[in-house]
Amino acid sequence: MQTQHTPGDWHVESHDHFYKVCDEQGVTIADIPIQPLDPQEWAEANARLIAGAPALLDAALLVIDRWTHGDLAEAVRILNAAAATATGGGT
């Protein structure tokens, strides 16, 4: 399956009133404002989740493929690492 989104890796930049998700070249993918009535942690977590989307998609597609054709254990390790990064748990 060929994806049609901006290629990853994406990263998060912190600014005064928002978080920015950018691609490898620094091009903006998304701006996530810090809403006045929400905890700032929510905006940061949303930005991490968006930045992790390409790796999560790749890992999910790998799990689907491996479920059908082979080594599911390797695919689950990769998916676990992508989920940890997207949730701020690191790799």
Backbone as CSV, one residue per row, in Angstrom:
resi,resn,N_x,N_y,N_z,CA_x,CA_y,CA_z,C_x,C_y,C_z
1,MET,0.847,-1.185,0.000,0.000,0.000,0.000,0.886,1.239,0.000
2,GLN,0.622,2.124,-0.914,1.383,3.362,-0.992,0.630,4.466,-0.256
3,THR,1.315,5.130,0.658,0.691,6.217,1.402,0.783,7.522,0.613
4,GLN,-0.084,8.468,0.937,-0.130,9.726,0.210,0.105,10.929,1.111
5,HIS,0.610,10.697,2.313,0.878,11.804,3.236,2.330,12.262,3.101
6,THR,2.642,13.391,3.724,4.016,13.880,3.758,4.894,12.828,4.424
7,PRO,6.010,12.455,3.798,6.856,11.417,4.396,7.345,11.807,5.790
8,GLY,7.474,10.816,6.682,8.049,11.024,8.026,9.545,10.933,7.917
9,ASP,10.233,11.175,8.936,9.923,11.356,10.328,9.436,12.773,10.597
10,TRP,8.425,12.870,11.476,7.914,14.164,11.897,8.377,14.422,13.323
11,HIS,8.512,15.691,13.679,8.937,16.042,15.035,8.081,17.201,15.564
12,VAL,8.148,17.394,16.893,7.357,18.424,17.561,8.268,19.570,17.977
13,GLU,7.814,20.791,17.709,8.491,22.002,18.191,7.554,22.712,19.158
14,SER,8.106,23.187,20.258,7.325,23.898,21.268,7.481,25.405,21.066
15,HIS,6.345,26.112,21.044,6.324,27.567,20.935,5.498,28.123,22.091
16,ASP,5.432,29.442,22.236,4.768,30.055,23.390,3.314,29.625,23.572
17,HIS,2.529,29.645,22.514,1.097,29.385,22.648,0.615,28.217,21.798
18,PHE,1.549,27.433,21.261,1.159,26.306,20.423,2.344,25.351,20.252
19,TYR,2.020,24.179,19.762,3.030,23.209,19.350,2.938,23.075,17.844
20,LYS,4.063,22.810,17.229,4.123,22.683,15.778,4.676,21.302,15.452
21,VAL,4.028,20.612,14.531,4.525,19.343,14.020,5.121,19.625,12.651
22,CYS,6.393,19.245,12.477,7.119,19.534,11.228,7.708,18.255,10.656
23,ASP,7.950,18.295,9.347,8.618,17.161,8.712,10.131,17.306,8.847
24,GLU,10.866,16.402,8.213,12.334,16.383,8.328,12.984,17.671,7.835
25,GLN,12.320,18.384,6.935,12.875,19.619,6.381,12.391,20.859,7.118
26,GLY,11.617,20.668,8.184,11.111,21.799,8.950,9.831,22.400,8.417
27,VAL,9.218,21.753,7.439,7.958,22.236,6.884,6.823,21.864,7.837
28,THR,5.935,22.812,8.106,4.848,22.590,9.055,3.830,21.595,8.524
29,ILE,3.528,20.598,9.343,2.468,19.631,9.071,1.191,20.091,9.779
30,ALA,1.340,20.545,11.046,0.179,20.967,11.842,0.611,21.908,12.954
31,ASP,-0.258,22.850,13.275,-0.115,23.695,14.462,-1.179,23.257,15.452
32,ILE,-0.779,23.033,16.684,-1.700,22.612,17.731,-1.713,23.698,18.797
33,PRO,-2.788,24.488,18.864,-2.835,25.576,19.844,-3.014,25.039,21.261
34,ILE,-2.467,25.769,22.210,-2.709,25.476,23.620,-3.986,26.217,23.984
35,GLN,-5.045,25.478,24.196,-6.354,26.068,24.479,-6.384,26.583,25.920
36,PRO,-6.938,27.756,26.147,-6.895,28.357,27.482,-7.587,27.539,28.570
37,LEU,-8.612,26.776,28.232,-9.343,26.023,29.243,-8.878,24.574,29.375
38,ASP,-7.939,24.153,28.537,-7.426,22.781,28.582,-6.028,22.757,29.169
39,PRO,-5.649,21.658,29.804,-4.270,21.544,30.288,-3.284,21.600,29.116
40,GLN,-2.159,22.266,29.310,-1.149,22.363,28.264,-0.679,20.980,27.825
41,GLU,-0.687,20.019,28.754,-0.231,18.666,28.444,-1.049,18.028,27.328
42,TRP,-2.328,18.423,27.221,-3.152,17.860,26.158,-2.637,18.282,24.787
43,ALA,-2.299,19.541,24.632,-1.786,20.023,23.344,-0.480,19.329,23.004
44,GLU,0.386,19.185,23.990,1.665,18.503,23.745,1.436,17.046,23.366
45,ALA,0.542,16.370,24.072,0.244,14.971,23.764,-0.376,14.833,22.375
46,ASN,-1.254,15.760,22.011,-1.848,15.740,20.667,-0.771,15.919,19.604
47,ALA,0.163,16.827,19.850,1.256,17.052,18.895,2.116,15.798,18.754
48,ARG,2.441,15.134,19.875,3.235,13.896,19.812,2.499,12.816,19.033
49,LEU,1.189,12.715,19.260,0.399,11.707,18.554,0.403,11.963,17.049
50,ILE,0.207,13.226,16.665,0.248,13.562,15.232,1.635,13.292,14.659
51,ALA,2.679,13.696,15.380,4.048,13.474,14.893,4.360,11.996,14.764
52,GLY,3.744,11.183,15.595,3.988,9.740,15.546,3.167,9.010,14.504
53,ALA,2.231,9.696,13.853,1.312,9.046,12.920,2.005,8.262,11.792
54,PRO,3.043,8.800,11.130,3.659,8.013,10.060,4.248,6.684,10.562
55,ALA,4.917,6.723,11.705,5.500,5.488,12.247,4.412,4.527,12.706
56,LEU,3.341,5.056,13.298,2.230,4.200,13.711,1.567,3.540,12.507
57,LEU,1.378,4.304,11.432,0.788,3.739,10.221,1.695,2.658,9.635
58,ASP,2.985,2.945,9.528,3.923,1.950,8.998,3.892,0.670,9.836
59,ALA,3.887,0.835,11.160,3.882,-0.328,12.052,2.578,-1.111,11.920
60,ALA,1.457,-0.407,11.824,0.169,-1.088,11.676,0.113,-1.877,10.363
61,LEU,0.610,-1.269,9.294,0.637,-1.974,8.007,1.550,-3.195,8.066
62,LEU,2.657,-3.081,8.792,3.567,-4.213,8.956,2.893,-5.337,9.745
63,VAL,2.166,-4.992,10.807,1.453,-6.007,11.584,0.449,-6.739,10.693
64,ILE,-0.286,-5.981,9.887,-1.261,-6.606,8.982,-0.558,-7.566,8.031
65,ASP,0.560,-7.120,7.452,1.307,-7.970,6.517,1.853,-9.209,7.217
66,ARG,2.471,-9.011,8.376,3.078,-10.143,9.082,2.028,-11.102,9.631
67,TRP,0.872,-10.564,10.004,-0.208,-11.427,10.475,-0.568,-12.418,9.360
68,THR,-0.549,-11.908,8.142,-0.924,-12.714,6.992,0.210,-13.601,6.503
69,HIS,1.454,-13.095,6.562,2.546,-13.777,5.868,3.728,-14.222,6.726
70,GLY,3.790,-13.889,8.004,5.034,-14.281,8.655,5.203,-13.887,10.097
71,ASP,6.332,-13.266,10.397,6.818,-13.036,11.752,6.066,-11.904,12.450
72,LEU,5.010,-12.251,13.131,4.208,-11.250,13.828,4.950,-10.657,15.019
73,ALA,5.808,-11.422,15.665,6.525,-10.931,16.848,7.371,-9.704,16.519
74,GLU,8.081,-9.713,15.403,8.889,-8.555,15.008,7.996,-7.346,14.761
75,ALA,6.885,-7.552,14.092,5.968,-6.457,13.799,5.400,-5.854,15.078
76,VAL,5.099,-6.687,16.061,4.567,-6.184,17.330,5.628,-5.369,18.065
77,ARG,6.883,-5.757,18.010,7.961,-4.968,18.635,8.052,-3.581,17.990
78,ILE,7.963,-3.522,16.679,8.029,-2.243,15.967,6.808,-1.388,16.303
79,LEU,5.633,-2.002,16.347,4.416,-1.274,16.700,4.488,-0.755,18.127
80,ASN,5.003,-1.549,19.040,5.152,-1.133,20.432,6.083,0.091,20.544
81,ALA,7.199,0.081,19.812,8.127,1.211,19.833,7.480,2.473,19.252
82,ALA,6.725,2.325,18.175,6.053,3.492,17.571,4.998,4.055,18.519
83,ALA,4.256,3.188,19.186,3.240,3.645,20.138,3.885,4.346,21.318
84,ALA,5.016,3.834,21.799,5.708,4.469,22.917,6.181,5.869,22.550
85,THR,6.701,6.027,21.339,7.154,7.345,20.890,5.977,8.305,20.770
86,ALA,4.865,7.835,20.209,3.689,8.699,20.005,3.050,9.129,21.323
87,THR,3.252,8.340,22.373,2.656,8.685,23.665,3.655,9.307,24.634
88,GLY,4.869,9.572,24.154,5.859,10.227,24.989,6.669,9.274,25.829
89,GLY,6.533,7.974,25.594,7.262,6.980,26.353,8.651,6.704,25.821
90,GLY,9.016,7.326,24.702,10.325,7.093,24.094,10.353,5.778,23.373
91,THR,11.544,5.391,22.970,11.660,4.131,22.219,12.263,3.067,23.087
